[in-house]
């Protein structure tokens, strides 16, 4: 049982090391891409933005637009 636990720990350690090396060597200084919707170029092409940004944009022209949209009017 102890032998199996040690083998498992060694495999996990190798996986963590290889994952860390992969992150460090990738483009972008080893950082993860932003997960924010507003910063995704493909979604911007389709005019899809963050819900808060879309709500703020709609409220500029009509302060009650979001309420009407929720009610299905």
VENSUL-V424301 format. One record per residue. RES is the residue in three letters. SS is DSSP state (a for helix, b for strand, c for the rest). PSI is psi in radians with two decimals (none if undefined). OMEGA is omega as a letter, one per 40 degrees, with the letter a starting at -180 (999 if undefined). Layout:
RES;SS;PSI;OMEGA, RES;SS;PSI;OMEGA
This chain:
UNK;c;-0.72;i, UNK;a;-0.64;i, UNK;a;-0.72;i, UNK;a;-0.72;i, UNK;a;-0.72;i, UNK;a;-0.72;i, UNK;a;-0.73;i, UNK;a;-0.77;i, UNK;a;-0.69;i, UNK;a;-0.76;i, UNK;a;-0.77;i, UNK;a;-0.68;i, UNK;a;-0.77;i, UNK;a;-0.73;i, UNK;a;-0.77;i, UNK;a;-0.70;i, UNK;a;-0.81;a, UNK;a;-0.62;i, UNK;a;-0.75;i, UNK;a;-0.73;i, UNK;a;-0.71;i, UNK;a;-0.75;a, UNK;a;-0.72;a, UNK;a;-0.68;a, UNK;a;-0.21;a, UNK;c;2.79;i, UNK;c;2.71;i, UNK;c;0.44;i, UNK;c;0.49;i, UNK;c;0.34;a, UNK;c;2.67;i, UNK;c;2.60;i, UNK;c;2.71;i, UNK;c;2.40;i, UNK;c;0.08;a, UNK;c;2.32;a, UNK;a;-0.69;a, UNK;a;-0.29;a, UNK;a;0.18;i, UNK;c;2.04;a, UNK;a;-0.71;a, UNK;a;-0.70;i, UNK;a;-0.62;i, UNK;a;-0.61;i, UNK;a;-0.56;a, UNK;c;0.20;i, UNK;c;0.68;i, UNK;c;2.19;a, UNK;c;3.14;i, UNK;c;2.51;a, UNK;a;-0.70;a, UNK;a;-0.71;i, UNK;a;-0.73;i, UNK;a;-0.69;i, UNK;a;-0.75;i, UNK;a;-0.70;i, UNK;a;-0.76;i, UNK;a;-0.64;a, UNK;a;-0.32;i, UNK;a;-0.75;a, UNK;a;-0.58;a, UNK;c;1.89;a, UNK;c;-0.35;a, UNK;c;0.26;a, UNK;a;-0.73;a, UNK;a;-0.65;i, UNK;a;-0.74;i, UNK;a;-0.65;a, UNK;a;-0.67;i, UNK;a;-0.63;a, UNK;a;-0.17;i, UNK;c;0.44;i, UNK;c;none;999
